[in-house]
């Protein structure tokens, strides 16, 4: 029997938590911090139309910007790759 989940945290018949968990599992080469940032980004995108509207989209954007910054830091530090940032 499926666990009870608040409708704000569902996508159709799927719990957002389960979708995010599967997404993170599929990302083999990310750090725990990147996984956290990606999960938060997805959470806010999935629920914006059911809960806090534009406020949730702003939060998603903030988490996505932090994820981009972290990925750029890792690419520069580990791989020596430096790209021009598109984050305003």
Backbone as CSV, one residue per row, in Angstrom:
resi,resn,N_x,N_y,N_z,CA_x,CA_y,CA_z,C_x,C_y,C_z
1,UNK,0.844,-1.185,0.000,0.000,0.000,0.000,0.889,1.248,0.000
2,UNK,0.612,2.201,-0.900,1.423,3.417,-0.951,1.290,4.230,0.337
3,UNK,2.381,4.869,0.724,2.323,5.689,1.932,1.524,6.955,1.640
4,UNK,0.943,7.525,2.679,0.182,8.764,2.528,1.150,9.922,2.386
5,UNK,0.923,10.721,1.361,1.780,11.871,1.084,0.880,13.065,0.804
6,UNK,1.246,14.209,1.374,0.520,15.450,1.136,0.398,15.669,-0.379
7,UNK,-0.787,16.027,-0.881,-0.963,16.251,-2.325,-0.015,17.285,-2.913
8,UNK,0.473,18.225,-2.079,1.446,19.213,-2.564,2.767,18.555,-2.945
9,UNK,2.994,17.354,-2.456,4.251,16.656,-2.693,4.051,15.423,-3.566
10,UNK,3.109,15.519,-4.498,2.844,14.424,-5.429,2.863,14.947,-6.858
11,UNK,3.287,14.078,-7.756,3.190,14.331,-9.192,2.349,13.184,-9.710
12,UNK,1.086,13.458,-9.952,0.199,12.362,-10.319,0.157,11.345,-9.195
13,UNK,0.518,10.108,-9.500,0.491,9.067,-8.466,1.840,8.883,-7.776
14,UNK,2.831,9.706,-8.138,4.174,9.562,-7.593,4.454,10.607,-6.521
15,UNK,5.091,10.185,-5.446,5.539,11.122,-4.419,6.795,11.824,-4.931
16,UNK,6.841,13.148,-4.762,8.000,13.924,-5.206,9.274,13.346,-4.596
17,UNK,9.209,12.953,-3.357,10.375,12.373,-2.671,10.929,11.179,-3.448
18,UNK,10.047,10.326,-3.928,10.488,9.146,-4.679,11.098,9.529,-6.024
19,UNK,10.503,10.508,-6.693,11.015,10.967,-7.986,12.404,11.573,-7.806
20,UNK,12.553,12.428,-6.797,13.846,13.063,-6.531,14.886,12.009,-6.171
21,UNK,14.504,11.056,-5.345,15.424,9.986,-4.942,15.919,9.201,-6.153
22,UNK,15.027,8.859,-7.058,15.426,8.124,-8.262,16.325,8.966,-9.157
23,UNK,16.017,10.245,-9.247,16.852,11.142,-10.046,18.270,11.187,-9.476
24,UNK,18.378,11.370,-8.170,19.689,11.460,-7.518,20.460,10.154,-7.699
25,UNK,19.796,9.019,-7.581,20.462,7.724,-7.786,21.027,7.610,-9.198
26,UNK,20.364,8.229,-10.150,20.805,8.129,-11.538,21.998,9.044,-11.833
27,UNK,22.306,9.946,-10.925,23.436,10.868,-11.089,24.639,10.297,-10.347
28,UNK,25.411,9.492,-11.029,26.486,8.742,-10.383,27.661,9.602,-9.946
29,UNK,27.876,10.735,-10.570,29.095,11.496,-10.318,28.819,12.878,-9.726
30,UNK,27.938,12.930,-8.756,27.694,14.203,-8.084,27.997,14.044,-6.598
31,UNK,28.345,15.158,-5.975,28.653,15.150,-4.549,27.351,15.144,-3.745
32,UNK,27.429,14.807,-2.459,26.225,14.888,-1.630,25.616,16.293,-1.607
33,UNK,26.467,17.309,-1.606,25.954,18.685,-1.612,25.223,18.988,-2.916
34,UNK,25.778,18.531,-4.037,25.094,18.726,-5.319,23.762,17.972,-5.333
35,UNK,23.747,16.785,-4.762,22.504,16.010,-4.692,21.449,16.765,-3.890
36,UNK,21.871,17.352,-2.775,20.954,18.149,-1.956,20.395,19.325,-2.754
37,UNK,21.278,20.072,-3.414,20.841,21.230,-4.185,19.909,20.832,-5.326
38,UNK,20.241,19.744,-6.022,19.383,19.264,-7.119,18.024,18.835,-6.579
39,UNK,18.025,18.138,-5.458,16.766,17.688,-4.855,15.873,18.844,-4.458
40,UNK,16.473,19.878,-3.854,15.693,21.044,-3.463,15.141,21.774,-4.689
41,UNK,15.953,21.871,-5.731,15.497,22.512,-6.970,14.270,21.790,-7.509
42,UNK,14.366,20.485,-7.605,13.240,19.694,-8.133,12.018,19.813,-7.242
43,UNK,12.219,19.740,-5.932,11.090,19.837,-4.994,10.283,21.103,-5.247
44,UNK,10.965,22.228,-5.334,10.251,23.497,-5.513,9.602,23.615,-6.893
45,UNK,10.234,23.068,-7.911,9.626,23.085,-9.240,8.368,22.222,-9.271
46,UNK,8.453,21.042,-8.669,7.311,20.124,-8.703,6.098,20.641,-7.944
47,UNK,6.310,21.452,-6.928,5.160,21.856,-6.106,4.667,23.276,-6.333
48,UNK,5.360,24.082,-7.160,5.036,25.512,-7.240,3.580,25.784,-7.586
49,UNK,2.992,24.980,-8.459,1.619,25.262,-8.882,0.585,24.827,-7.857
50,UNK,1.006,24.058,-6.852,0.071,23.578,-5.831,0.221,24.300,-4.505
51,UNK,1.338,25.018,-4.335,1.588,25.561,-3.011,1.869,27.056,-3.024
52,UNK,3.080,27.460,-3.337,3.462,28.862,-3.152,3.748,29.633,-4.434
53,UNK,3.384,29.082,-5.572,3.503,29.796,-6.833,4.897,30.328,-7.124
54,UNK,4.955,31.613,-7.471,6.215,32.247,-7.865,7.264,32.172,-6.764
55,UNK,6.846,32.204,-5.513,7.808,32.106,-4.397,8.607,30.805,-4.493
56,UNK,7.923,29.699,-4.789,8.621,28.414,-4.938,9.532,28.422,-6.164
57,UNK,9.133,29.094,-7.227,9.994,29.178,-8.412,11.253,29.989,-8.115
58,UNK,11.113,31.041,-7.309,12.293,31.810,-6.902,13.234,30.948,-6.061
59,UNK,12.662,30.153,-5.167,13.488,29.251,-4.362,14.184,28.225,-5.255
60,UNK,13.451,27.675,-6.222,14.050,26.714,-7.153,15.208,27.359,-7.900
61,UNK,15.011,28.600,-8.343,16.070,29.312,-9.058,17.286,29.520,-8.163
62,UNK,17.056,29.875,-6.902,18.174,30.062,-5.971,18.973,28.767,-5.821
63,UNK,18.270,27.657,-5.597,18.958,26.374,-5.444,19.670,25.966,-6.733
64,UNK,19.052,26.231,-7.876,19.696,25.907,-9.146,20.951,26.761,-9.357
65,UNK,20.881,28.040,-9.027,22.061,28.900,-9.140,23.187,28.404,-8.240
66,UNK,22.845,27.984,-7.011,23.870,27.452,-6.107,24.454,26.152,-6.657
67,UNK,23.607,25.333,-7.282,24.082,24.086,-7.895,25.048,24.390,-9.043
68,UNK,24.701,25.361,-9.859,25.575,25.750,-10.966,26.917,26.258,-10.430
69,UNK,26.868,27.102,-9.418,28.104,27.622,-8.821,28.965,26.494,-8.266
70,UNK,28.351,25.538,-7.591,29.085,24.405,-7.024,29.701,23.545,-8.123
71,UNK,28.940,23.284,-9.176,29.459,22.483,-10.290,30.626,23.212,-10.956
72,UNK,30.511,24.512,-11.133,31.608,25.276,-11.728,32.848,25.244,-10.836
73,UNK,32.651,25.322,-9.524,33.768,25.252,-8.590,34.468,23.899,-8.702
74,UNK,33.686,22.838,-8.752,34.247,21.484,-8.862,34.984,21.323,-10.188
75,UNK,34.377,21.768,-11.270,35.015,21.638,-12.586,36.337,22.389,-12.634
76,UNK,36.378,23.554,-12.009,37.611,24.345,-11.990,38.658,23.679,-11.099
77,UNK,38.237,23.266,-9.901,39.156,22.696,-8.918,39.672,21.316,-9.315
78,UNK,38.768,20.460,-9.754,39.126,19.072,-10.026,39.618,18.869,-11.453
79,UNK,38.946,19.505,-12.384,39.235,19.233,-13.793,39.980,20.362,-14.496
80,UNK,40.149,21.484,-13.825,40.822,22.612,-14.457,40.001,23.293,-15.523
81,UNK,38.709,23.062,-15.496,37.809,23.643,-16.488,37.207,24.914,-15.916
82,UNK,37.326,26.010,-16.646,36.706,27.245,-16.213,35.841,27.768,-17.345
83,UNK,34.556,27.925,-17.042,33.598,28.389,-18.044,33.048,29.726,-17.605
84,UNK,32.574,30.467,-18.556,31.930,31.744,-18.265,30.584,31.470,-17.609
85,UNK,30.342,32.096,-16.480,29.095,31.903,-15.754,27.962,32.623,-16.453
86,UNK,26.833,31.962,-16.536,25.624,32.586,-17.095,24.676,33.044,-16.006
87,UNK,25.042,32.797,-14.751,24.179,33.173,-13.641,24.263,34.686,-13.449
88,UNK,23.114,35.372,-13.451,23.129,36.833,-13.296,23.592,37.252,-11.912
